Amino acid sequence: MKTLWTKRYAQRTRRMQSSAVRELLKLTEQPDVISFAGGLPAPKVFPVKEFQEACQKVLNEHGPKALQYSTTEGYRPLREMIARHTARYGIVVDADHILITSGSQQALDLIGKIFINPGDHVLVEKPTYLGALQAWNAYQVEYVAVGLDDDGMKTDELEGALRSGPKFLYALPNFHNPAGVTLALARRQKLIVLADHYGVPVIEDDPYGQLRYEGEHLPSLVVLDNHYQAHNGAPYSGNVIYLSTFSKTLAPGLRLGWVIAPKEIIQKLVQAKQGADLHTSTFNQMVAYEVARGGFLDKHVRYIREVYHERRDAMFHALERYFPEEVRWTHPQGGLFLWVVLPEHLDAAQVLQEAVKERVAFVPGTAFYPDGAGQNTLRLNFSNATPEKIEEGIKRLGRVLKSILSPATLSQAGADSGFR
């Protein structure tokens, strides 16, 4: 129904679209649907008891402060704790380099607000995180995209993209969402060298970095840049802005993320945030601090790794057992997702229509491409379902794929995408 408002939308709204993931999550409300669609942490790992105790303590000891307005930058003890934690991974900053946001999604939006003018170019991976595309489309951005393979961003294609003069480069080096791949060390180093050469700063989005199930920890882009700039052991150099969140290590309902950036950028982000929501929930920040302090977070992350490791392996085994041999998928060393590549002639959106009839859901891959490509790809989440449900869900999905793929089409599977 048209109203007086209909013709008054700002031009930027033309590029706003509903999240494919958010829409698909509505399916999870139906108890008989096995959903691999959302990036949902397992409710099993939520530390409910610790939150109950922390809420009571915060209200008993700091009630008026917890329920009052607070500073935009965030609860200082929480920021100091984040600084101590990141220092263990080589990111040497203090609390004034850190801004607490309402989830890392808000951090992406604030970055768009202070950096992107209409028509600016941003360099992204192809595919890339859907939430980043949603955040920046509203600012009328144009994308330059570099493809992925099993070792992450194809840095041999990066130099040409950097020559286009993007405002910044956005990357998810650890357990990529949606692809599940990890950027190899040599490629991380090459990315830093090339970005520095062309004067392009980097946004490093790292929501899953602590959720590694095999292999060795790799230094973050912000650490590699500090070393490259000869600031080894010195304060943060600032060419890489780092984003992370408590959504995957404590609980997504907290809506707590953070930005690490040079202090002058933090100040600009603070000004942008003041116009958005004044500050992130004081109570949530204080409760998160009480839960995470004293070594609990480290212990809890180890538990999460055990649960998700088992679920990832359950999905691997089910895929090998039930999927047609012409279908390929990535083998993530951590995180929450793996990426599936179908024969080129298949459209994952059409496969989804048939899958829903079998009461199983996933996210078609085209949502993660800035140019709408990737019709024959899809993302599967393994963190939210139990191993038993993973087995049954992949069995259902495999049955759908086999029914769609006739013997004739199986013999002419599409060209190799670079993923296993």
SVG drawing of the C-alpha trace seen along z (x, -y; Angstrom):
<svg xmlns="http://www.w3.org/2000/svg" viewBox="-2 -13 64 56">
<polyline fill="none" stroke="black" stroke-width="0.4" points="0.0,0.0 1.4,-3.4 1.4,-6.2 2.7,-9.7 6.1,-8.3 6.5,-6.1 8.1,-8.6 10.2,-10.1 12.7,-7.4 16.3,-8.5 18.2,-7.3 20.4,-5.2 17.5,-2.9 17.4,-1.6 20.3,0.6 19.0,1.8 17.7,5.4 16.5,7.8 19.2,10.2 18.8,13.6 20.0,15.1 17.6,13.2 14.7,14.3 15.8,17.9 16.1,17.9 12.3,17.7 12.4,21.3 14.2,22.3 11.0,21.4 9.5,24.5 10.6,27.4 10.8,30.0 13.2,28.0 16.9,28.7 18.6,25.4 22.2,24.9 21.3,21.4 22.2,19.0 25.5,18.4 24.0,19.3 26.2,20.4 25.0,23.6 22.7,22.7 24.4,25.6 27.5,23.5 25.9,20.4 27.2,19.9 23.7,19.3 24.7,20.0 27.6,17.6 25.4,14.9 22.8,15.4 25.5,14.9 27.1,12.0 23.7,10.2 23.1,10.6 26.5,9.3 26.3,6.3 22.9,5.3 23.9,5.9 27.2,4.0 26.8,1.5 23.1,1.4 22.6,-2.4 25.7,-2.7 24.8,0.4 21.3,-1.1 22.5,-4.6 23.8,-6.2 27.5,-5.8 30.4,-6.9 30.2,-6.2 33.7,-4.6 32.5,-1.8 33.0,-0.4 36.7,-1.0 37.4,2.3 36.0,4.2 38.1,2.3 41.2,2.9 40.4,6.6 40.2,6.7 43.5,4.9 45.2,7.5 43.7,10.3 44.7,9.1 48.2,8.4 48.7,12.2 48.2,12.4 50.6,9.6 48.2,6.7 49.7,4.1 47.1,1.4 45.5,-0.4 41.9,-1.0 41.8,-4.2 42.4,-2.4 39.2,-0.4 35.5,-1.2 32.8,1.1 30.0,1.4 26.5,3.0 27.8,6.1 30.5,6.0 27.7,5.3 27.5,1.8 31.2,1.5 30.9,2.2 28.1,-0.4 30.1,-3.0 33.1,-2.4 30.9,-2.9 29.5,-6.1 32.9,-7.8 34.8,-6.5 32.5,-5.9 31.2,-8.6 28.7,-7.7 30.7,-6.0 33.7,-5.1 35.3,-1.7 35.9,0.9 38.0,4.0 36.4,7.2 36.8,10.9 34.5,12.8 32.4,14.1 32.4,12.0 30.5,11.4 26.8,10.6 26.6,8.2 29.4,6.0 27.6,5.7 24.4,4.8 26.1,2.2 27.9,0.5 25.3,0.7 23.4,-2.0 26.3,-4.3 26.2,-3.8 29.5,-2.0 31.0,-0.3 32.9,3.0 36.2,4.3 36.3,8.0 39.2,10.6 38.4,14.3 39.1,17.0 40.5,20.5 41.4,23.0 44.2,20.7 42.0,17.6 42.2,14.4 44.0,14.9 46.7,12.4 48.1,12.9 45.0,11.0 45.3,8.4 47.6,5.9 45.3,5.1 42.4,4.5 44.5,2.2 45.5,0.1 41.8,-0.9 42.3,-3.0 39.9,-1.5 39.1,-3.4 40.1,-0.4 40.4,3.4 38.1,5.6 39.2,9.1 38.2,12.0 41.5,14.0 40.4,16.6 37.8,19.2 36.1,17.0 32.4,16.3 31.0,17.7 33.8,19.8 35.4,21.3 38.9,20.9 41.9,19.4 44.3,16.9 47.7,18.6 50.6,16.9 52.5,16.1 49.4,14.5 48.9,12.5 52.4,11.1 51.9,10.4 48.6,8.6 50.3,6.3 53.1,5.5 50.9,4.7 48.4,2.7 51.2,0.6 52.7,0.1 49.5,-1.2 48.6,-3.1 45.3,-1.2 44.4,-0.6 42.9,2.7 39.8,3.6 40.4,7.0 37.2,8.7 38.0,11.5 34.9,12.9 36.1,16.5 39.8,16.3 39.7,18.1 37.6,21.0 40.4,23.1 40.1,26.9 43.2,27.9 46.5,26.4 48.6,23.6 47.5,20.1 48.5,17.6 49.4,14.0 46.7,11.5 47.0,8.9 47.3,6.1 50.3,7.9 52.0,8.5 51.5,4.9 53.0,3.7 56.1,5.9 56.3,4.7 56.2,1.1 59.1,1.9 56.9,1.4 57.7,4.8 56.8,4.6 55.9,0.9 52.4,-0.6 49.9,0.1 50.8,-1.4 47.2,-1.8 47.2,-0.8 44.9,2.1 41.6,1.6 40.7,4.8 37.1,5.9 35.9,8.7 33.0,9.7 31.8,11.6 29.0,13.1 30.8,16.3 32.6,16.8 30.0,15.6 26.6,15.0 25.2,13.2 22.3,11.8 24.7,9.5 25.3,7.5 28.9,6.7 31.6,6.2 34.7,3.9 36.9,2.0 40.7,1.5 41.9,-1.5 44.1,-4.6 42.9,-7.0 41.9,-9.7 39.8,-7.1 38.2,-5.9 37.2,-9.5 35.5,-9.8 33.7,-6.5 32.6,-7.7 31.1,-10.8 29.2,-8.6 28.1,-6.2 26.7,-9.1 24.4,-9.9 23.3,-6.2 22.7,-5.0 24.7,-7.1 26.5,-4.1 26.2,-0.3 24.2,1.1 26.0,0.3 24.4,3.3 25.4,5.8 29.0,4.5 29.3,4.8 27.8,8.3 30.1,9.5 33.1,8.2 32.1,10.1 31.5,13.3 34.7,13.1 37.2,12.0 39.3,14.2 40.2,16.7 36.7,17.9 36.6,16.8 39.8,18.9 38.3,22.0 34.9,21.4 36.5,21.0 38.3,24.3 34.9,25.9 33.3,24.3 36.2,25.6 35.5,29.1 31.7,28.9 32.2,27.3 35.1,29.5 32.8,32.5 30.0,30.9 32.4,29.9 33.7,33.5 30.1,34.8 29.3,32.6 32.4,33.7 31.5,37.4 27.9,36.8 28.9,34.9 31.3,37.7 28.5,40.3 25.5,38.6 26.5,35.9 27.0,36.7 30.7,37.0 30.5,34.1 29.7,31.7 32.8,30.1 33.2,28.3 35.8,26.5 37.5,28.0 37.6,25.3 40.2,25.5 37.8,23.6 34.9,21.2 31.3,22.0 30.9,22.6 31.8,24.5 31.2,23.6 29.7,26.0 30.2,25.7 27.6,27.5 28.0,28.3 27.8,25.1 24.4,25.6 22.7,25.8 21.1,22.9 21.3,23.2 18.2,21.0 16.2,23.6 17.8,26.4 16.7,24.6 13.1,24.6 13.3,28.4 15.3,28.7 12.7,26.8 10.1,29.4 12.5,32.0 12.6,29.7 16.2,28.7 17.6,25.2 20.8,23.5 21.9,20.1 22.3,19.8 25.8,18.4 24.7,15.6 23.8,13.5 27.6,13.3 28.7,12.0 28.7,8.2 27.9,8.8 25.2,11.5 27.4,14.3 27.8,17.7 24.5,19.2 25.9,22.7 27.3,22.2 25.8,22.4 26.9,22.0 26.3,24.6 26.6,23.8 27.7,26.7 27.7,25.0 24.0,24.9 22.8,28.4 23.7,31.5 25.7,34.3 22.6,36.3 20.7,33.5 23.7,32.8 23.6,36.4 19.9,36.3 20.0,32.9 22.9,33.6 21.2,36.9 18.0,35.0 20.0,32.5 22.0,35.2 18.8,36.9 17.6,33.6 20.8,33.1 20.8,36.7 17.2,36.3 18.0,33.1 21.2,34.4 20.3,37.0 23.0,39.4 23.3,37.3 24.0,34.1 26.3,35.8 28.7,36.5 29.1,32.8 29.8,31.2 31.1,27.6 34.6,26.3 36.8,26.3 36.2,23.3 39.4,23.5 37.8,25.1 38.1,28.8"/>
</svg>
